[in-house]
């Protein structure tokens, strides 16, 4: 299904790499798994300056380029070879909307965080020839993938910085994500995922955007008028112009693919359900970086996990913007993230 929102014009530059058949943890198969990858900088002769960044829900490699990567920043392409891999279901990599045949649209197989990370591992080791990662970092679903990397491939990951995410999704967050799913699938024009284009599901996507407005930003964000600081006259214009405008062009089946994956994120699946044992496998120097006013992944959910990780530190980022401070709306929060990542990258391992 064609969707003009996805592509190099809006989200590039990136390149698409076919890593071949990927057997999925839920029992399905992707015969031709394609990963959309953006790179910045150059691999050094020692091959030890690689930073890997997996993407978050609805976000692509473009936001990392625009908000986090730059000369003089922690993620400095003049020093590091930065590899940003768009997750499966993102709309750029293999996704429901860009898959043809029997797996297209609502028939796309279930994908887990572990499937993403195994695909990414195959790409960086076999296609790029990389043997170690100086840092893996990502926000939200990118944090889930960061944990998965550190647990699954401990000898390869030297440093890890999960930002605004957990290693095992909580029951509260599972239910919250269910409301995001319900907002889309209860739109009559969703038609069981067999809609003609994303605009058919405009009402469901707007409800989806409203729920994100309620939980993505904090109550303090609105009480302090931060939405007005961002240039919106009132709540209505913020919801209609910014939040709905953000989600409206996206493919609903792609969003649902990522939402299910987010709901079921759990690194303890690798250790028979033992989260302590799973996180105890991590040998990377790890900074756990929740956002103070995040209502999806609050610090109180992240700190107990951090205490299970050897050689880890709890480094919360303060921002009343909440989870969506990840968008780069709070300059002070960005400065904190930059400083913390620089410290981690400078630390010996």
Wavefront OBJ file of the C-alpha trace (Angstrom):
o trace
v 0.000 0.000 0.000
v 1.507 3.299 -1.055
v 1.894 6.003 1.583
v 3.728 9.205 0.615
v 4.589 9.939 4.257
v 7.259 7.237 4.258
v 10.383 7.641 2.173
v 13.665 9.472 1.779
v 12.009 12.787 0.993
v 10.604 13.139 4.516
v 12.863 10.830 6.514
v 16.125 10.509 4.601
v 18.840 10.171 3.880
v 18.860 6.469 4.619
v 19.627 3.272 2.751
v 17.593 0.066 2.693
v 19.469 -3.202 3.258
v 17.950 -6.640 2.691
v 19.315 -9.024 5.339
v 17.391 -11.995 3.943
v 15.095 -14.397 5.755
v 14.328 -13.664 9.402
v 12.704 -16.364 11.533
v 10.505 -14.677 14.114
v 10.158 -15.466 17.793
v 6.379 -15.808 17.485
v 6.817 -18.475 14.816
v 6.394 -16.408 11.664
v 8.912 -15.681 8.934
v 9.972 -12.592 7.033
v 11.332 -13.985 3.770
v 13.032 -10.703 2.944
v 13.672 -8.489 5.972
v 14.707 -5.004 4.907
v 16.256 -2.508 7.329
v 16.320 1.227 6.642
v 19.623 2.499 8.017
v 21.038 6.001 8.371
v 24.746 6.396 9.117
v 26.773 9.397 10.229
v 30.559 9.630 10.413
v 33.167 7.016 9.594
v 34.320 3.757 11.114
v 37.824 4.152 12.505
v 40.694 1.748 11.830
v 40.268 -0.024 15.168
v 36.540 -0.448 14.568
v 35.767 0.647 18.125
v 33.930 3.946 17.578
v 30.478 2.597 16.683
v 27.310 3.967 18.271
v 24.132 2.043 17.510
v 20.734 3.741 17.858
v 17.437 1.866 17.408
v 14.294 3.967 16.860
v 11.190 4.513 18.983
v 7.444 4.163 18.379
v 6.356 6.290 15.396
v 9.804 7.894 15.173
v 12.429 7.377 12.504
v 16.150 7.942 12.123
v 15.397 11.504 10.996
v 14.603 12.786 14.487
v 17.949 11.509 15.767
v 19.697 13.369 12.970
v 17.737 16.565 13.649
v 17.751 16.586 17.463
v 20.632 14.535 18.836
v 23.444 14.055 16.327
v 25.926 16.801 15.492
v 29.481 18.073 15.752
v 30.281 19.011 19.341
v 27.376 16.934 20.649
v 27.732 13.676 22.541
v 26.741 11.872 19.350
v 29.429 13.537 17.287
v 29.871 12.163 13.752
v 33.374 13.620 13.573
v 34.364 11.188 16.374
v 31.966 8.269 16.047
v 30.427 6.056 13.394
v 26.750 6.405 14.265
v 24.360 3.770 12.912
v 20.639 4.477 13.305
v 18.432 1.510 12.415
v 14.714 1.981 11.931
v 12.819 -0.764 13.698
v 10.698 -3.306 11.845
v 7.221 -1.829 11.479
v 8.498 1.747 11.447
v 7.272 2.329 7.913
v 10.807 2.634 6.526
v 12.084 -0.860 7.293
v 9.927 -3.886 6.477
v 6.432 -2.986 7.704
v 2.787 -3.952 7.188
v 2.115 -1.173 4.690
v 5.140 -1.834 2.451
v 4.928 -5.635 2.428
v 3.128 -7.278 -0.479
v 1.388 -10.615 -0.802
v -0.020 -12.718 2.004
v 1.772 -10.767 4.771
v 0.603 -7.301 3.780
v -1.388 -4.993 6.025
v -3.298 -6.736 8.831
v -1.713 -10.091 7.944
v 1.785 -8.928 8.886
v 3.320 -11.349 11.412
v 3.861 -10.521 15.071
v 7.246 -8.934 15.694
v 9.089 -8.838 19.024
v 11.862 -6.593 20.284
v 14.147 -9.616 20.075
v 13.412 -9.960 16.351
v 14.521 -6.369 15.808
v 17.720 -6.849 17.740
v 18.642 -10.125 16.018
v 18.054 -8.433 12.659
v 20.165 -5.457 13.680
v 22.913 -7.737 14.946
v 23.002 -9.582 11.638
v 23.252 -6.304 9.758
v 26.027 -4.724 11.827
v 28.124 -7.904 12.015
v 27.615 -9.373 8.546
v 27.002 -6.298 6.390
v 29.159 -3.745 8.225
v 31.674 -6.178 9.732
v 31.403 -4.570 13.176
v 32.563 -6.605 16.164
v 31.912 -4.229 19.056
v 29.669 -1.305 19.917
v 31.052 1.591 21.913
v 27.506 2.546 22.850
v 23.953 1.421 22.275
v 21.358 4.036 23.138
v 17.748 4.766 22.316
v 14.613 6.295 23.751
v 11.313 4.608 24.638
v 11.058 1.558 22.348
v 14.679 2.325 21.487
v 15.444 1.843 25.185
v 13.671 -1.522 25.095
v 15.928 -2.510 22.197
v 18.976 -1.144 24.038
v 18.260 -3.441 26.978
v 17.718 -6.363 24.611
v 21.073 -5.691 22.945
v 22.910 -5.494 26.283
v 21.338 -8.709 27.588
v 21.481 -10.711 24.352
v 24.985 -9.668 23.199
v 26.870 -8.673 26.372
v 30.341 -9.246 24.895
v 29.636 -6.860 22.024
v 28.029 -3.928 23.875
v 30.582 -1.860 25.819
v 28.211 0.883 27.021
v 24.434 1.151 27.151
v 22.129 4.098 27.776
v 18.422 3.247 27.784
v 16.510 6.549 27.833
v 12.867 6.707 28.976
v 12.160 2.999 28.723
v 12.139 -0.247 30.674
v 13.652 -3.685 30.220
v 10.308 -5.327 30.978
v 7.088 -3.557 30.190
v 4.836 -2.988 33.190
v 1.209 -4.050 33.518
v 0.169 -0.396 33.741
v 1.978 0.466 30.530
v 0.553 -2.625 28.836
v -2.989 -1.413 29.508
v -2.130 2.123 28.432
v -0.800 0.824 25.114
v -4.011 -1.184 24.734
v -5.959 2.108 24.731
v -3.735 3.377 21.905
v -4.534 0.233 19.944
v -8.255 0.453 20.709
v -8.383 4.050 19.496
v -7.390 2.848 16.035
v -9.094 -0.519 15.662
v -12.516 0.718 16.878
v -12.738 3.199 14.008
v -15.328 1.572 11.684
v -13.257 2.635 8.692
v -10.293 0.677 9.999
v -12.155 -2.282 8.498
v -10.073 -4.907 10.236
v -6.923 -3.332 8.845
v -8.119 -3.471 5.241
v -8.561 0.297 4.756
v -7.568 1.883 1.438
v -5.295 4.575 2.928
v -4.425 6.124 6.264
v -6.872 8.995 5.744
v -9.738 6.476 5.945
v -8.848 5.986 9.608
v -8.569 9.711 10.420
v -10.969 9.526 13.383
v -9.095 6.624 14.967
v -5.735 8.301 14.445
v -7.065 11.491 16.044
v -8.232 9.558 19.115
v -4.801 7.914 19.163
v -3.196 11.378 19.098
v -5.432 12.616 21.932
v -4.419 9.730 24.186
v -0.785 10.497 23.417
v -1.472 14.124 24.373
v -2.809 13.072 27.771
v 0.009 10.675 28.647
v 2.919 11.729 26.451
v 3.202 15.112 28.100
v 2.882 15.641 31.843
v 0.154 17.503 33.706
v 2.804 20.079 34.668
v 3.580 20.634 30.985
v 0.088 21.987 30.431
v -0.258 23.730 33.812
v 2.903 25.690 33.073
v 1.724 26.548 29.560
v 4.540 24.724 27.828
v 2.257 23.986 24.856
v 1.849 27.756 24.443
v 5.622 28.214 24.671
v 5.839 25.879 21.674
v 3.642 28.271 19.684
v 0.111 26.949 20.138
v -2.680 29.244 21.292
v -4.544 26.670 23.348
v -5.046 22.973 23.973
v -7.355 22.552 20.984
v -4.818 23.898 18.526
v -2.059 21.861 20.162
v -4.088 18.652 19.735
v -5.354 19.438 16.230
v -2.263 20.967 14.702
v 0.643 19.292 16.461
v -0.429 15.933 17.885
v -3.045 14.990 15.293
v -0.926 16.465 12.544
v 1.949 14.254 13.648
v 0.030 10.957 13.592
v -2.480 11.618 10.772
v -0.261 10.583 7.830
v 1.066 7.413 9.475
v -0.067 3.939 8.521
v -2.371 2.446 11.195
v -1.182 -1.141 10.664
v 2.425 0.007 11.085
v 1.520 1.698 14.377
v -0.265 -1.437 15.572
v 2.750 -3.594 14.721
v 4.984 -1.401 16.869
v 2.405 -1.101 19.672
v 2.129 -4.875 20.118
v 5.909 -5.132 20.170
v 6.115 -2.351 22.783
v 3.466 -4.030 24.947
v 5.328 -7.325 24.986
v 8.855 -6.015 25.546
v 10.561 -8.208 28.140
v 14.251 -9.137 28.312
v 13.509 -11.836 30.891
v 12.118 -14.004 28.085
v 15.762 -14.954 27.504
v 16.150 -16.302 31.034
v 12.899 -18.147 31.636
v 11.149 -15.101 33.072
v 13.882 -14.245 35.585
v 14.431 -10.487 35.179
v 17.239 -10.365 37.727
v 19.124 -13.094 35.893
v 18.579 -11.383 32.539
v 19.790 -7.970 33.672
v 22.639 -9.640 35.533
v 23.988 -10.747 32.129
v 24.760 -7.140 31.219
v 28.473 -6.339 31.239
v 28.186 -2.948 29.531
v 28.743 0.162 31.584
v 25.139 1.295 31.777
v 23.467 4.608 32.540
v 19.720 4.215 33.053
v 18.141 7.525 32.033
v 14.407 7.906 32.747
v 12.666 11.276 32.372
v 11.407 12.739 35.638
v 7.815 13.480 34.582
v 7.383 10.506 32.214
v 3.995 8.835 32.727
v 4.793 5.841 30.473
v 8.114 4.794 31.959
v 8.411 6.742 35.250
v 11.686 6.723 37.174
v 10.006 4.590 39.851
v 9.661 1.796 37.263
v 13.188 2.222 35.917
v 15.199 2.390 39.140
v 14.394 -1.129 40.404
v 15.651 -2.493 37.083
v 18.799 -0.378 37.245
v 19.640 -1.872 40.628
v 19.747 -5.315 38.997
v 22.366 -4.265 36.426
v 26.053 -4.603 37.363
v 28.231 -1.544 36.673
v 25.184 0.655 36.203
v 24.175 4.110 37.393
v 20.789 5.799 37.723
v 20.859 9.051 35.780
v 17.355 10.567 35.532
v 16.754 13.511 33.206
v 14.589 16.281 34.621
v 11.885 17.633 32.321
v 8.243 18.614 32.842
v 7.714 17.781 29.169
v 7.468 14.142 30.218
v 7.993 11.260 27.824
v 7.787 13.431 24.742
v 10.741 15.496 25.866
v 12.361 12.921 23.573
v 11.084 15.091 20.693
v 13.633 17.746 21.676
v 11.143 20.317 22.966
v 13.113 21.016 26.150
v 16.591 22.466 25.582
v 17.557 21.896 29.205
v 16.666 18.212 28.950
v 18.694 17.874 25.754
v 21.671 19.429 27.523
v 21.324 16.889 30.343
v 21.132 13.989 27.895
v 24.149 15.294 26.002
v 26.225 15.709 29.155
v 25.315 12.270 30.470
v 26.048 10.512 27.177
v 29.385 12.349 26.893
v 30.316 11.199 30.381
v 29.403 7.627 29.519
v 31.339 7.685 26.250
v 34.386 9.113 28.026
v 34.267 6.412 30.711
v 36.770 3.592 30.406
v 35.366 0.119 29.934
l 1 2 3 4 5 6 7 8 9 10 11 12 13 14 15 16 17 18 19 20 21 22 23 24 25 26 27 28 29 30 31 32 33 34 35 36 37 38 39 40 41 42 43 44 45 46 47 48 49 50 51 52 53 54 55 56 57 58 59 60 61 62 63 64 65 66 67 68 69 70 71 72 73 74 75 76 77 78 79 80 81 82 83 84 85 86 87 88 89 90 91 92 93 94 95 96 97 98 99 100 101 102 103 104 105 106 107 108 109 110 111 112 113 114 115 116 117 118 119 120 121 122 123 124 125 126 127 128 129 130 131 132 133 134 135 136 137 138 139 140 141 142 143 144 145 146 147 148 149 150 151 152 153 154 155 156 157 158 159 160 161 162 163 164 165 166 167 168 169 170 171 172 173 174 175 176 177 178 179 180 181 182 183 184 185 186 187 188 189 190 191 192 193 194 195 196 197 198 199 200 201 202 203 204 205 206 207 208 209 210 211 212 213 214 215 216 217 218 219 220 221 222 223 224 225 226 227 228 229 230 231 232 233 234 235 236 237 238 239 240 241 242 243 244 245 246 247 248 249 250 251 252 253 254 255 256 257 258 259 260 261 262 263 264 265 266 267 268 269 270 271 272 273 274 275 276 277 278 279 280 281 282 283 284 285 286 287 288 289 290 291 292 293 294 295 296 297 298 299 300 301 302 303 304 305 306 307 308 309 310 311 312 313 314 315 316 317 318 319 320 321 322 323 324 325 326 327 328 329 330 331 332 333 334 335 336 337 338 339 340 341 342 343 344 345 346 347 348 349
